C-alpha cells in the first residue's frame, strides 16, 4: 500500500462514528495509511472508555458530531482538549457548536473522500508537531 510510509503510519487514531458503513470505510482508509484505529465506536461512553483505558492518549481523533438519539461528541472533544490530542470533526452537520474551542478544529463535511481524510489528518499531525509539547 503506497500510503503506509506516510505521516499516519503508526499513529493511534480514535474514531467516533455512529454510521457503520461510514466507520468501516474510514477505518479501512486509515489502516491502509498505516494507522492503528482505536474503535471505531458509536457513542460518547465508548469513546471515553477507550481514552481512559488505553495506555497513552491517542495521537489523533476523527469525531462525528451527531451520534444519534440526540447524543453529540462534544464531551469526547472536551476530554481530548484536556489531553492535548489533536482532532477533527467529520460530520454531515454543517454547524459546529458555538464555542471557540470547537470551531478552531478542522471540519470535513460528509460525504468525505479517502484522500481528503488522510490529507486532513496528516496536516493536523504536522501542525501539532510544529506546536510542540
For each residue, the residues with C-beta under 8 A, 3 or more apart:
1: 4 32 33 34
2: 5
3: 6 8 32 33 34 118
4: 1 9 32 33 34
5: 2 9 34
6: 3 9 33 34 118 122
7: 11 121 122 125 126
8: 3 11 13 30 33 34 35 118 121 122 125
9: 4 5 6 33 34 35
10: 34 35 36
11: 7 8 34 35 36 59 60 121 125
12: 35 36 38 54 56 58 59 60
13: 8 30 35 36 37 38 58 59 60 61 62 121
14: 38 39 47 50 51 58 60 61 62 80 85 87
15: 23 26 27 30 37 38 39 40 41 61 62
16: 39 40 41 42 43 44 47 61 62 63 64 67 73 76
17: 22 23 26 39 40 41 42 62 64 90
18: 23 42 43 64 66 67 68
19: 22 23 64
20: 23 24 42
21: 24 25
22: 17 19 25 26 64 110
23: 15 17 18 19 20 26 27 39 40 42
24: 20 21 27 28 40
25: 21 22 28 29 114
26: 15 17 22 23 29 30 40 62 90 112 117
27: 15 23 24 30 31 37 39 40
28: 24 25 31 32
29: 25 26 32 33 114 117 118
30: 8 13 15 26 27 33 35 37 62 117 118 121
31: 27 28 34 35 37
32: 1 3 4 28 29
33: 1 3 4 6 8 9 29 30 118
34: 1 3 4 5 6 8 9 10 11 31
35: 8 9 10 11 12 13 30 31 121
36: 10 11 12 13
37: 13 15 27 30 31 40
38: 12 13 14 15 50 54 58
39: 14 15 16 17 23 27 46 47 50
40: 15 16 17 23 24 26 27 37
41: 15 16 17 46 47 50
42: 16 17 18 20 23 46 67 68
43: 16 18 46 47 67 71
44: 16 47 48 67 71 72 73 75 76
45: 48 49
46: 39 41 42 43 49 50
47: 14 16 39 41 43 44 50 51 73 76
48: 44 45 51 52 75 76 79
49: 45 46 52 53
50: 14 38 39 41 46 47 53 54 58
51: 14 47 48 54 57 58 76 79 80 83
52: 48 49
53: 49 50
54: 12 38 50 51 57 58
55:
56: 12
57: 51 54 80 83 84 85
58: 12 13 14 38 50 51 54 61 80 85
59: 11 12 13 85 86 125
60: 11 12 13 14 85 86 87 88 121 124 125
61: 13 14 15 16 58 76 80 85 86 87 88
62: 13 14 15 16 17 26 30 87 88 90 117 121
63: 16 73 76 77 87 88 89 90 91
64: 16 17 18 19 22 67 73 89 90 91
65: 72 73 74 89 91 93 96 97
66: 18 71 72 73 91 92 93
67: 16 18 42 43 44 64 71 72 73
68: 18 42 71
69:
70:
71: 43 44 66 67 68
72: 44 65 66 67 75 97
73: 16 44 47 63 64 65 66 67 76 77 89
74: 65 77 78 97 102
75: 44 48 72 78 79
76: 16 44 47 48 51 61 63 73 79 80
77: 63 73 74 80 81 87 101 102 105
78: 74 75 81 82
79: 48 51 75 76 82 83
80: 14 51 57 58 61 76 77 83 85 87
81: 77 78 84 85 101
82: 78 79
83: 51 57 79 80
84: 57 81 133
85: 14 57 58 59 60 61 80 81
86: 59 60 61 105 124 125 127 128
87: 14 60 61 62 63 77 80 105 124
88: 60 61 62 63 105 106 107 108 120 121 124
89: 63 64 65 73 96 102 105 106 107 108
90: 17 26 62 63 64 107 108 110 112 117
91: 63 64 65 66 96 107 108 109 110
92: 66 109 110
93: 65 66 96
94: 109
95:
96: 65 89 91 93 102 103 105 107
97: 65 72 74 102
98: 103
99: 102 103
100: 103 104
101: 77 81 104 105
102: 74 77 89 96 97 99 105
103: 96 98 99 100
104: 100 101
105: 77 86 87 88 89 96 101 102
106: 88 89 120 123 124
107: 88 89 90 91 96
108: 88 89 90 91 112 116 117 120
109: 91 92 94 112
110: 22 90 91 92
111:
112: 26 90 108 109 116 117
113: 116 117
114: 25 29 117 118
115: 118 119
116: 108 112 113 119 120
117: 26 29 30 62 90 108 112 113 114 120 121
118: 3 6 8 29 30 33 114 115 121 122
119: 115 116 122 123
120: 88 106 108 116 117 123 124
121: 7 8 11 13 30 35 60 62 88 117 118 124 125
122: 6 7 8 118 119 125 126
123: 106 119 120 126 127
124: 60 86 87 88 106 120 121 127 128
125: 7 8 11 59 60 86 121 122 128 129
126: 7 122 123 129 130
127: 86 123 124 130 131
128: 86 124 125 131
129: 125 126 132
130: 126 127
131: 127 128
132: 129
133: 84
